[in-house]
Amino acid sequence: MRQTSDTFLENASHALADADKVQRRDLMAVFTPLIRDAAMEGFGQFDALRQHVKQVRQHSLDHLGHYLTQFEEEALHNGNFVHYARDGNELNSRVLDICQQHSARHIAKGKSMVTEETGLNDFLERAGLSVTETDLGEYIIQQAGETPSHIVGPALHKSAAEIRELFLDKHDLGPRELAEITDLVGEARQVLRDKFLKAEVGIIGANALIAESGYSMLVTNEGNGDLCANLPKVLIICTTIDRVLPRAEDATAMLRLLVRSATGQAQTCYTSFYSGPRRELDTDGPLETHFVLLDNHRSDILASDYHEMLQCIRCGACLNHCPIYTGVGGHAFGWVYPGPMGSILTPLLTSLEQSNALPNACTSCGRCAEVCPADIPIPDLLRDLRHEETRRQLSAPRWRLGMKLHGWLARHPRLYHRLTGWAITALHRLGRKRGRFSRLPMAEGWTSQRDFPAPQGKTFMQQFALQQQQEMPSPVRDKPRKTRLRPEAGRTKAPRVKPSPPGAAKTASKAVPADKPARAVAAKAPAKSASPKSRTGKPPARKPRSRGPVKTRTEPHFGEPLEPQSGADERRSTTTGKPQEPDDVN
Amino acid sequence: MTRPATDTPQSRPNLRVSLFVTCLADLLRPSVAFASIKLLEQAGCEVSVPLQQTCCGQPAYNTGDYETSEPLARQLIEQFEDAEYVVVPSGSCAGMICHHYPRLLKGEWRDRALQLAAKTFELTTFLTDIAKLQRGEREPIALPSVTYHDSCAGLRELGIKAQPRQLLQELCATDVIELQQTEVCCGFGGTFCAKMPEISGKMVGDKLANAVATKAAVLTGGDLGCLLNIAGRAHRQGESIQVRHIAELLVGDLDSPAIGEAES
């Protein structure tokens, strides 16, 4: 599909100008987190299960070669054909080959974001085939000539009234009312039945590939996946290599989080496992089945610092919880995958040059990571992409230069305090009457949407230094507090507050009368030349840190622990300059 | 140096606190830092303010300029690592030190970052969890009706949710009127608000609408970035809701102009 990620800001502006759509998305922004939260609350094991699912996903990806080989062997044993496609063109060509081998002209298709990624529909239609999307949402946007705005609800941006107009226009079924939503659904079902029956080939996606059995798993609420899979003679399952999981129980564990995260249901209406072609005594099912497994940069991502992104189970929770996604909608992101997960995947699957606005469409609010059932550190990955933009000079020069200048100044404290002191005093004088500025040079981004509050007066550092000077220790006044550490003057050298042994601390504190609160004192920073080595041996902080209540919870059991596999570790060493993940923080 | 839980500010040795003022409070709202000092002193702490401090490096870090952020992180570690406690009147700056320094730095500096992280606290968390600030004999501070904006970094990186509410109840006998969608971002996001103004404007507009709907007289919070954003929008839209940092409310500083208000 045509990518418009490079005009994200224009797309967003356009989206925000449509008040009806904004209102529709605002409702969605309230409603979808509510149903997800309700489902998780009823379930009660989100944290424990997400750690399990994350481990399973990481394990599968770490041993991807092993499990793909196992899946392939089992799938072949079940009578499937298994194809690998390096990129979108290979997948499209392979699917077309299969269709042409069977002289197919009609394709029933559904439940595949991967084929959106490869642009399969256009490709097949250009070759003269007729492709019908059979998922109701996908069908609607196909009729409208649009693309999905959401990875789970592709037509969430459309109102019932719009869909009614669309059906009246596209379906040649004579005069009718279509007053109720059930009428719309009924009509779509009626039209789609013919398509299912006519199709020679069915194409679906997969939520998981199960290595131990060679089966694939698909969840739907409409049952259209099963009709695509069972009515046509030939079934093609298109998915990506990273969907493989070791065991059926891993797929079902994932399912428990996937569905709750996606739609707030405990389970979808249909959960189907596909084994292969019809066997001798079967009364129905396809005669021939194919798996087409797409790489399209997944191997590159696996070997990169962004490998955690492959843990994604495509639930869409990060979209529903992202105020930027719900603000501007999926189409603004300009490619197949929108929202937080899309802002990572789009640069990785296309190019950072084409999509360099997307990693910046993030306030690091962390709501996506909080609900992500695969525990992907989404804001961190987005920030790492911004780091890459900075390194490759893809970000706006004025921002790069501005940060460098600010950083340089902040590394020179005396100059920093002097310059900011002047600037803030000037700004205060200009703004004191109104208390704010409605326009400020170099801050148009800010002032286009809100006023800029004027500084209160002098900077804190100026005021504090002045206060310290005024409170210069006089022998008499300072007597009761002579053990205090005081600066001799605002900017002159002051003794540094040093951690002293506990005994010494007590002695010092005893000098302060208990009823008299201690006074703030200035402490001069240690000189930069202080040997870092002398600090490495210092004892850790004396007090344990407490950050809110620690919840204890019995870990539920989600199946046997995974045995490390003999297959070689697929993950290669990483190369880019991403900071180390701390393993003992969070 | 473990203390029994029953320790009160009166009976235990003073906690020695180094205040990281944060650049926004330093430049735009010094009253936040002065109020923080006052609160810490009320809690019986001995407060020092390293004079060389500037910025924690968060703007550069969030923009993706790790190379500019790193030396600032090291500078702050050098300035504060000898402290017994470091207290920061901002969730996002405390989050930067506690959560992101160990991610940004490597080797020996990472170890030092982790040690600093272990003794660095956001103001309201420190006052409730460590210093255990209580009203004691004092009268509760009279406040107008208050709503609270949960800033994202504090909320999700440091788990700040109950602490400010607890302090408002303890010191001011005030219950927060909760705003709808309180855990949704206000659209500040550091440089985000200037890079993507229209989207940010939509977000802060939504936040303000929810705040105004509470009919509270004051919106407060623990992060100046968010508060400047919301206050700026309130003034742009002519809304009368006042915006003040939580530290100012907790010391009863209601006479000085609220954020963005003219001097009377």
Interface residues (C-beta under 8 A of the other chain):
Chain A: L9 A12 S13 L16 V22 D26 A29 V30 P323 I324 G327 V328 P359 N360 A361 C362 T363 S364 C365 G366 R367 A369 E370 D380 R383 D384 L385 R386 H387 E388 E389 T390 S395 A396 W399 R400 M403 K404 H406 G407 L409 A410 R411 P413 R414 Y416 H417 T420 I424 R432 K433 R434 G435 R436 S438 A443 E444 G445 W446 S448 Q449 R450 D451 F452 P453 A454 P455 Q456 G457 K458 T459 F460 M461 Q463 F464 A465 R484 L485 P487 G490 R491 A494 R496 V497 K498 P499 P502 A505 K506 S509 K510 V512 A514 P517 A518 R519 A520 V521 A522 A523 K524 A525 P526 K528 A530 P532 R535 T536 K538 P540 A541 R542 K543 R545 S546 R547 G548 G577 P579 Q580 E581 P582 D584 V585 N586
Chain B: M1 T2 Q10 P13 N14 R16 S18 L19 V21 C23 A25 D26 L27 L28 R29 P30 S31 A33 F34 I37 L40 E41 Q42 G44 C45 E46 V47 S48 V49 P50 L51 Q52 Q53 T54 C55 G57 P59 A60 Y61 N62 T63 G64 D65 Y66 E67 T68 S69 P71 L72 Q75 E78 Q79 E81 D82 A83 E84 Y85 C98 H99 P102 R103 L104 L105 K106 E108 R110 D111 R112 L114 Q115 A117 A118 K119 F121 T125 D129 I130 C152 A153 R156 E157 L158 G159 I160 K161 A162 Q181 E183 V184 C185 G187 F188 G189 G190 T191 F192 C193 A194 K195 M196 P197 E198 I199 S200 G201 K202 M203 V204 D206 L228 N229 A231 G232 R233 H235 R236 S256 P257 I259 G260 E261 A262 E263
